Amino acid sequence: MNPALRRPRPAAPDPADGLREHSAALRAHALRLRTAAEALDWRGPQADAFRAEVAALADRCATAANGLAAAAAQLGD
């Protein structure tokens, strides 16, 4: 094949960009979880326990997002 007709290979994705994208997705997920839990009309001890579980899950998502952002920053250095 004529080298002039060859298509260039796409550049490999930047790993730091991928980590930043995952971090942003986790932050958005955490926000959606918190918003949905706050919007519930359900009341009582079971509702409070459910909201606490959802809040804990949202916190774990935010913590993971922070870790991914820190890793992306280290790769970017």
C-alpha positions as CSV (number, residue, x, y, z in Angstrom):
1,M,0.0,0.0,0.0
2,N,1.2,3.5,-0.9
3,P,2.3,5.2,2.4
4,A,0.7,8.4,1.2
5,L,-2.7,6.8,1.2
6,R,-2.4,5.2,4.6
7,R,-4.7,6.7,7.3
8,P,-2.9,7.8,10.4
9,R,-3.7,5.8,13.5
10,P,-5.8,7.7,16.0
11,A,-3.8,9.0,18.9
12,A,-4.0,7.0,22.1
13,P,-6.4,8.5,24.6
14,D,-4.8,10.5,27.4
15,P,-5.1,8.4,30.6
16,A,-5.5,11.6,32.7
17,D,-8.4,12.7,30.5
18,G,-10.1,9.3,31.1
19,L,-9.6,9.6,34.8
20,R,-11.0,13.1,34.8
21,E,-14.1,11.9,32.8
22,H,-14.7,9.1,35.3
23,S,-14.3,11.5,38.2
24,A,-16.8,13.9,36.7
25,A,-19.3,11.0,36.1
26,L,-19.0,9.9,39.7
27,R,-19.5,13.4,41.0
28,A,-22.6,13.7,38.9
29,H,-23.8,10.3,40.1
30,A,-23.3,11.4,43.7
31,L,-25.3,14.6,43.1
32,R,-28.2,12.6,41.5
33,L,-28.3,10.2,44.4
34,R,-28.5,13.0,47.0
35,T,-31.1,14.9,44.9
36,A,-33.3,11.8,44.5
37,A,-33.1,10.9,48.2
38,E,-34.1,14.5,49.2
39,A,-37.0,14.4,46.9
40,L,-38.6,11.4,48.4
41,D,-41.9,11.9,50.3
42,W,-41.4,8.8,52.4
43,R,-41.3,9.5,56.1
44,G,-40.4,7.5,59.2
45,P,-37.5,5.5,60.6
46,Q,-37.2,3.3,57.5
47,A,-37.1,6.4,55.3
48,D,-34.4,7.9,57.4
49,A,-32.3,4.7,57.3
50,F,-32.7,4.6,53.5
51,R,-31.6,8.2,53.1
52,A,-28.6,7.5,55.3
53,E,-27.6,4.6,53.1
54,V,-28.0,6.7,50.0
55,A,-26.0,9.5,51.6
56,A,-23.2,7.0,52.4
57,L,-23.2,5.7,48.8
58,A,-23.1,9.3,47.5
59,D,-20.2,10.0,49.9
60,R,-18.3,6.9,48.6
61,C,-18.9,8.1,45.0
62,A,-17.5,11.5,45.9
63,T,-14.5,10.0,47.6
64,A,-13.7,7.8,44.6
65,A,-14.1,10.9,42.3
66,N,-11.6,12.7,44.5
67,G,-9.2,9.8,44.2
68,L,-9.5,9.7,40.4
69,A,-9.0,13.5,40.2
70,A,-5.9,13.2,42.3
71,A,-4.5,10.4,40.1
72,A,-5.3,12.5,37.0
73,A,-3.4,15.4,38.5
74,Q,-0.4,13.2,39.2
75,L,-0.4,11.9,35.6
76,G,-0.7,15.5,34.3
77,D,2.5,16.6,36.2
